[in-house]
C-alpha cells in the first residue's frame, strides 16, 4: 500500500512548531483616553462635531451644535452638507463617496441625540460666513 501522508482522519500528519514567548515590560505607559474628549461637559452651542456613520461606524458626518442640555444629556444639532467646489468633488457626491474636508453649508435638517456615543470628535474650523458655509480642513 502506498503511503499518502494522510492519517485516518484524512488530514496531513504534521507537527506544530514551538515558538518562544517574549514579553516586554513598558514602564509607565500612557494611553490616550478618547472618551475624555467627548464627555458631555465638552459640548457647547456653536461647535462643529464629527459623527459616526451608521453604515461603517467611521466619522464621516458633521453637525453644528445648536443646543445642549446636561440633565438628561441632550444635543440638538443641524447637519452640514458638502459644497463641492471642484468637478472631482461633484463626482464624489454623485457616487455617494463621503467628502470629509472642504466647504460645507449648514442645512435645515435637525436631529436630537440623547447621548454622546454617536459623536467622534470636536472639529476645529473657521468662522461661519454670510452664506452659512464653513471650511473644514484635515
Residue frames relative to the residue before (quaternion, step in Angstrom):
aa qw qx qy qz dx dy dz
X 1.0000 0.0000 0.0000 0.0000 0.00 0.00 0.00
X 0.4364 -0.7174 0.4959 0.2211 3.52 -0.98 0.98
X 0.3748 -0.7223 0.5354 0.2262 3.59 -0.94 0.90
X 0.1916 -0.8242 0.5279 0.0726 3.61 -0.69 1.10
X 0.5186 -0.6414 0.4296 0.3676 3.61 1.13 -0.30
X 0.6105 0.5252 -0.3559 0.4741 3.61 1.27 0.08
X 0.3540 -0.7100 0.5590 0.2411 3.55 -1.09 0.64
X 0.7713 -0.3656 0.2420 0.4614 3.56 -1.26 -0.16
X 0.6742 0.4847 -0.3019 0.4684 3.61 1.15 -0.51
X 0.5533 -0.6348 0.3830 0.3796 3.58 1.27 -0.09
X 0.6044 0.5492 -0.3666 0.4457 3.61 1.22 0.15
X 0.5923 -0.5647 0.4355 0.3749 3.55 -1.19 0.54
X 0.4088 -0.6533 0.5688 0.2872 3.52 -1.19 0.60
X 0.1813 0.7737 -0.5922 0.1336 3.55 -0.75 0.97
X 0.3419 -0.7089 0.5689 0.2384 3.52 -1.25 0.32
X 0.4361 -0.6822 0.5260 0.2602 3.54 -1.08 0.78
X 0.3923 -0.7221 0.5060 0.2618 3.58 -0.70 1.00
X 0.3649 -0.7157 0.5534 0.2201 3.55 -1.13 0.68
X 0.1373 -0.7724 0.6178 0.0542 3.52 -0.96 0.99
X 0.3715 -0.7006 0.5513 0.2594 3.53 -1.06 0.67
X 0.3618 -0.7253 0.5449 0.2148 3.57 -0.96 0.83
X 0.0840 -0.7763 0.6242 0.0265 3.52 -0.93 0.97
X 0.1167 -0.7927 0.5972 0.0378 3.56 -0.78 1.03
X 0.1805 -0.7738 0.5997 0.0949 3.52 -1.02 0.82
X 0.2729 -0.7409 0.5915 0.1633 3.54 -0.91 0.91
X 0.1140 -0.7771 0.6171 0.0478 3.57 -0.83 1.01
X 0.2583 -0.8057 0.5114 0.1508 3.56 -0.23 1.23
X 0.8707 0.0525 -0.0588 0.4855 3.53 -1.14 0.80
X 0.1826 0.7999 -0.5514 0.1512 3.59 0.87 0.85
X 0.1852 -0.7734 0.6004 0.0843 3.56 -1.01 0.89
X 0.1143 -0.7740 0.6203 0.0547 3.54 -0.96 0.89
X 0.4701 -0.6753 0.4905 0.2872 3.54 -1.03 0.79
X 0.2869 -0.7445 0.5814 0.1594 3.55 -0.91 0.94
X 0.2471 -0.8073 0.5209 0.1264 3.59 -0.16 1.27
X 0.5863 0.5911 -0.3691 0.4130 3.59 1.12 -0.56
X 0.5934 0.5942 -0.3614 0.4053 3.58 1.09 -0.69
X 0.6702 0.5276 -0.2919 0.4327 3.59 1.01 -0.81
X 0.7706 0.2948 -0.1782 0.5362 3.57 1.18 -0.39
X 0.2392 0.7649 -0.5534 0.2270 3.54 1.08 0.72
X 0.6653 -0.5426 0.3415 0.3825 3.55 -1.14 0.62
X 0.6449 0.5433 -0.3163 0.4346 3.59 1.07 -0.67
X 0.6171 0.5716 -0.3388 0.4215 3.62 1.22 -0.34
X 0.6008 0.5867 -0.3550 0.4109 3.60 1.21 -0.37
X 0.0408 0.7883 -0.6110 0.0605 3.55 -0.93 1.01
X 0.6079 -0.5525 0.4377 0.3655 3.52 -1.21 0.58
X 0.7820 0.3272 -0.2552 0.4650 3.58 -0.98 0.92
X 0.5567 0.6051 -0.3987 0.4062 3.61 1.23 -0.17
X 0.2999 -0.6902 0.6216 0.2173 3.54 -1.34 0.40
X 0.0631 -0.7973 0.6003 -0.0016 3.57 -0.85 1.05
X 0.3884 -0.6568 0.5905 0.2629 3.55 -1.24 0.61
X 0.1457 -0.7872 0.5965 0.0571 3.56 -1.01 0.88
X 0.5293 -0.6391 0.4659 0.3072 3.53 -1.16 0.71
X 0.4506 -0.6591 0.5391 0.2682 3.54 -1.11 0.80
X 0.4705 -0.6698 0.4955 0.2907 3.59 -1.04 0.74
X 0.5984 0.5953 -0.3539 0.4029 3.59 1.19 -0.48
X 0.8489 0.0375 0.0247 0.5266 3.58 0.66 -1.08
X 0.4701 -0.7229 0.4009 0.3094 3.59 1.32 0.22
X 0.4859 0.6038 -0.4709 0.4214 3.60 1.10 0.70
X 0.4972 -0.6582 0.4610 0.3271 3.63 -1.05 0.63
X 0.1255 0.8220 -0.5350 0.1495 3.58 -0.13 1.33
X 0.6962 0.4421 -0.2505 0.5071 3.57 1.27 -0.15
X 0.2054 -0.7736 0.5868 0.1224 3.55 -1.22 0.52
X 0.0495 -0.7922 0.6081 0.0151 3.53 -1.10 0.76
X 0.3293 -0.7158 0.5890 0.1799 3.52 -1.19 0.76
X 0.3688 -0.7532 0.5063 0.2010 3.56 -0.60 1.16
X 0.1901 -0.8063 0.5563 0.0659 3.56 -0.67 1.15
X 0.7987 -0.0431 0.0756 0.5954 3.58 1.03 -0.81
X 0.0929 -0.7807 0.6169 0.0363 3.57 -1.08 0.79
X 0.0478 -0.7578 0.6507 0.0098 3.53 -1.00 0.94
X 0.3412 -0.7896 0.4773 0.1798 3.60 -0.70 1.06
X 0.8082 0.1761 -0.0857 0.5553 3.63 1.00 -0.71
X 0.4640 -0.4331 -0.6999 0.3276 1.67 -0.45 2.42
X 0.6280 -0.5771 0.3629 0.3753 3.57 -1.11 0.68
X 0.1203 0.7713 -0.6088 0.1413 3.54 -0.72 1.17
X 0.0903 -0.7778 0.6210 0.0352 3.57 -1.02 0.87
X 0.1511 -0.7405 0.6492 0.0862 3.54 -0.95 0.95
X 0.0443 0.8197 -0.5679 0.0602 3.58 -0.67 1.07
X 0.3041 -0.6979 0.6175 0.1980 3.50 -1.36 0.38
X 0.4511 -0.7128 0.4757 0.2494 3.57 -0.85 1.00
X 0.2975 -0.7084 0.6095 0.1952 3.52 -1.27 0.57
X 0.1814 -0.7792 0.5950 0.0771 3.55 -1.05 0.84
X 0.5160 -0.6498 0.4494 0.3310 3.63 -0.91 0.83
X 0.1876 -0.7332 0.6436 0.1141 3.53 -1.22 0.71
X 0.2203 -0.8197 0.5084 0.1449 3.60 0.10 1.20
X 0.2369 -0.7818 0.5682 0.0995 3.55 -0.89 1.02
X 0.7508 0.3308 -0.1580 0.5495 3.59 1.11 -0.75
X 0.6304 -0.5382 0.4000 0.3910 3.59 -1.21 0.46
X 0.6252 0.5472 -0.3416 0.4393 3.58 1.01 -0.79
X 0.6468 0.5146 -0.3180 0.4644 3.59 0.99 -0.81
X 0.6277 0.5312 -0.3317 0.4623 3.59 1.05 -0.75
X 0.6489 0.5022 -0.3153 0.4767 3.59 1.01 -0.79
X 0.6117 0.5466 -0.3544 0.4489 3.60 1.03 -0.74
X 0.6616 0.5025 -0.3091 0.4628 3.58 0.92 -0.88
X 0.6382 0.5294 -0.3237 0.4556 3.59 0.99 -0.82
X 0.7315 0.4002 -0.2170 0.5076 3.59 1.13 -0.70
X 0.4650 -0.7047 0.4148 0.3391 3.60 1.31 0.22
X 0.3661 0.6843 -0.5297 0.3423 3.57 1.04 0.80
X 0.4322 -0.7306 0.4556 0.2681 3.60 -0.65 1.04
X 0.2509 -0.7300 0.6184 0.1477 3.54 -1.14 0.76
X 0.1653 -0.8448 0.5062 0.0517 3.55 -0.54 1.16
X 0.7878 0.1462 -0.1276 0.5845 3.60 1.20 -0.11
X 0.5149 0.6042 -0.4910 0.3588 3.53 -1.28 0.46
X 0.7237 -0.3946 0.3203 0.4669 3.57 -1.21 -0.56
X 0.0419 -0.7681 0.6389 -0.0045 3.52 -1.09 0.90
X 0.2177 -0.7661 0.5857 0.1507 3.54 -1.16 0.57
X 0.4818 -0.6458 0.5143 0.2938 3.50 -1.17 0.69
X 0.2272 -0.7937 0.5570 0.0900 3.53 -0.73 1.13
X 0.5590 -0.5982 0.4599 0.3437 3.52 -1.32 -0.03
X 0.4868 0.6507 -0.4385 0.3838 3.59 1.28 0.28
X 0.0711 -0.8173 0.5717 -0.0090 3.54 -0.59 1.17
X 0.0709 -0.7770 0.6253 0.0153 3.53 -1.19 0.69
X 0.2201 -0.7499 0.6079 0.1402 3.54 -1.17 0.61
X 0.1031 -0.7843 0.6105 0.0387 3.58 -0.96 0.95
X 0.2283 -0.7728 0.5824 0.1073 3.53 -1.06 0.84
X 0.7438 0.2439 -0.2079 0.5866 3.57 0.94 0.90
X 0.4495 -0.7103 0.4777 0.2554 3.56 -1.24 0.29
X 0.4257 0.7475 -0.4409 0.2562 3.61 1.22 0.08
X 0.6555 0.5000 -0.3283 0.4610 3.66 1.13 -0.37
X 0.6236 0.5500 -0.3350 0.4431 3.58 1.25 -0.30
X 0.3041 -0.7652 0.5447 0.1593 3.55 -0.92 0.95
X 0.7773 -0.2497 0.2225 0.5328 3.57 0.52 -1.16
X 0.5561 -0.5740 0.4932 0.3436 3.51 -1.34 0.44
X 0.2529 -0.7779 0.5621 0.1225 3.59 -0.92 0.94
X 0.3172 -0.7279 0.5778 0.1891 3.55 -0.91 0.96
X 0.0583 0.8102 -0.5751 0.0975 3.56 -0.64 1.12
X 0.5582 -0.5498 0.4846 0.3888 3.50 -1.36 -0.01
X 0.6979 -0.4428 0.3364 0.4513 3.57 -1.24 -0.31
X 0.5301 -0.5927 0.4970 0.3474 3.55 -1.30 0.31
X 0.3215 -0.7760 0.5089 0.1883 3.60 -0.68 1.06
X 0.7410 -0.4383 0.2841 0.4220 3.57 -1.32 0.06
X 0.6681 0.4629 -0.2989 0.5000 3.63 1.23 -0.34
X 0.4782 -0.6804 0.4114 0.3730 3.57 1.30 0.25
X 0.4723 0.6360 -0.4589 0.4023 3.55 1.05 0.87
X 0.1104 -0.7760 0.6203 0.0287 3.50 -1.22 0.65
X 0.3117 -0.7465 0.5555 0.1925 3.59 -1.06 0.71
X 0.1194 -0.7712 0.6242 0.0378 3.54 -0.91 1.03
X 0.0973 -0.8011 0.5906 0.0084 3.55 -0.70 1.15
X 0.5640 -0.6150 0.4186 0.3584 3.58 -1.11 0.61
